[in-house]
Amino acid sequence: MNLGEPIEVTQRIAQIFEGLSISYLVGGSLASSLHGIPRATQDVDIVADIKPNQVVSLVSALKTEFYIDADMIREAIRNRSSFNVIHLATVFKVDIFVLKPDQASQQEMIRREQYQVSDNPQDQLYLATAEDVIIHKLYWYQMSGSSSERQWNDVLGVIQVQSDQLDYAYLKQTAQQRGVSGLLEKILKDATTN
């Protein structure tokens, strides 16, 4: 399974974020593929702590390689929502979620981990922890009416690959905060029977 293109595009954005001192983390399917079992992904999800005074610099740094809209970014910052950028050479889409001020979101950013994505030690990305990926995916699974097999399988893959390293106390506490405790119990049982 080749994650090359999504990783390359994500690394380019990460380099720009780091150059502008914007804290970020990669979540979603790319994070679950790196923590668990790889699968093809149509886009990448990044959470970023973008401030209004960074918008002009961000647009300037990305505009030669990406379709990007300054007004969409400003609106996303105002509403604590998301915007997307599209890599012009590959038409690969990256969804960027503005970091929310709530404690859980702030904690997730503090807990993020550096992940080496190739043999080159300099090829690193900040990822949401395996625990935070599990909780987010269970939340989205619940929001989909518990019908997204892809989300469920992503979580199973992360649990199966990371089982020995997971912080189960944090998982249970965060699952309770997000209202997915029942789903967490069920998937932990599923992971041991598969």
C-alpha angles and dihedrals in degrees: 000000000000116000090169101116097045091046094048093049091045092049090053092054091044091054090053092047091050091048089054094043092245112153112224144165133198115232136159125055096340091056092046090048092052094044095039139004114343120239136167114274129200095205143358128245119215128177112209135180096224118173124206092247090058097057098089093048092046094051091046092051095047105035098088093056103025141045102242133166120207093202092054089052093049091049091049090051091049093048097035087235134118143277132185138229125201123214104233098211096050103018086231113158126223119193111209117199117199110235110258121226096233119114096247093054093045090048091051090055091049091049096049116127134215111244124194107225100188143013088277108091089214093060098091136142131189108244132189107254118264089252093053091047090053093050094046093048091049089049092052090044089055091045089054089059090260090288104113105103089180093061091046092049091047089056092046090052093051092048093047094049097039101032096119094049101043121117097227094183090057091044093054094044094048093044088056091050091050094044096243101110093120092051091048092053091048095048093046087056091046091050092056094049096048 
